[in-house]
Amino acid sequence: MVEGVQPRQAGAGKRYDVFHTDCLARDVVDHVTSRWGIWVLISLRSQDLRFYELRESIQGISEKMLSQTLRALVQDGLVRREVEPTNPPQVTYGLTEFGRDIGEPLTELFDRITRRLSPGGEDSAVAAGGAAGARPRRDG
């Protein structure tokens, strides 16, 4: 059994007003960029995971917060929840097509940040006092 809600579309030719508090797109952005939402999406980028596997892959998240985050992402149509009718039930989470579309730029962002912060990355020269990553002065 697969659970999930398809995201609602704006009418033809209409855009969402993300600055309005009732905007559906704003809610999705809030869930994606929440403290744990981004980590759930990144954790699911390469494979489906069960609840405990997600909890183990995201250090510091409580079961309560993981459960709330997954519930919101499933409702937004970013994550699918599959329940196997076994005893006890086995629940697996994976990205929907919409979740993969949203997760791709997040993964690129994460990869860029980790490259810059890794030893030998651009910021390591700046932190060591080198000029390689120094920015030119702007006079004026």
N, C-alpha and C positions, 0 to 999 in steps of 0.2 A: 504494500500500500504506500503510495507516494503522496505526501502532503505538501502544499504550497499554494500560494495565491499569485495569480498572474498580475503584474503591475498594471494599473489602469492607465490608459492612454489619454492624452489631452485630445480635444476635438480636432478635426482636420484643420490645419493651418494655425492652430492655437499653440501657445507655449505656456508652460507653467510660470507663475510669478513666484520665484523662490524666495522673495523677500516678504511674502505674505505668510502669516503664521499658519494659515489653513492649507498651505500648498502641500500636495502629496509628495512632490519631488523633494521638498525640504525635509520631510520626515525620513525619506530614504537616505538622503545625504547625512542626516543626523545619525542614523543607525550605522551607516558605512563608516563614518568618521568618529564614531564613539570610541571610548577607550579600548574596547575589546573587539568591536566589529571588524576593524581592519585586520586584526591578527587572525580572526576566524577565517576571513576570506583568503588571506595569504596562506594559512595552514591547509586550506582545502584546494589550493590551486593545482596540485599535481595528482591528488588522489582523494577518493572518498574516505571518510574516517568515522569511526564510532565515537560516541560521546566521551568515553574514557581516554581514547587516543587523542582527541582534541584537547582534553583537559591536560594530558601529559605534554602535549606539544607546545602549549601556551603557558609558560611558567608564570605563576602569580595569580591566575584567574581562579576564582572560587566556582564551585559547582553551581551556585545560585546565579552568579553573573553569566556564566557560560550558558546556562539554561535560558535566561532572559534574553541574551544576545542572539542565540540561535532562534528563539521564538520570533523575535522581531525580524531577523533576516529571512526566515521562512515566510512570514506574513508579507514581507516586501517582494517576495518572488526571487530573491537572490540565492537562496539555499533551498535545496529539496531535502525532505526528511522521508526516509524509507524505513518502514517497520516490517520486520520479518515476523510472521505469526508463530513464534517458537515460545517455549517456556523456559526462562523468562524471555520476553520479546527482545529482539536485537534491532537496535535503531542505528541506521547509518545516515550520515549527512554528506552531501556533495553540492557542488555549485550547479546552478541552472545555467542556461545559455546567457541570460541576463547577468547572473553572478560572475560568469567568466568574462563578459564584456567589461564589467565594472572592475573586476579583480586584476585584469591585465595592466592597466596603468598604475594601480596600487603596487603591484609587484615590481614594475619598472622603477617606481619611486623608491621603494624599499631597496632594490638592487643598487640604484645610484647612491643612496645614502650610505649603504654599507661599503661600497667601493671607496667612497671619499674618506670614510672613517677607518678603513683597514690599514694596517702597516704598509707603507709604500704608496698609499693613496695620496691624492692631491693635498689634503689637509695635514698629513703627517709632516710635510716639509715646513708648513707654516707653523705648526706647533713646535717644531724643533728650531725655529728661528731662521729658517732658510728663506731665500728669496723666490724660490720656484713658484710658490702659490701666492706671492704678494700681489696686491692689487696696485695699479698705478695711482698716484695721487692726482686729485682733480684740483687744479688751481682755478680760482675764479669766484 
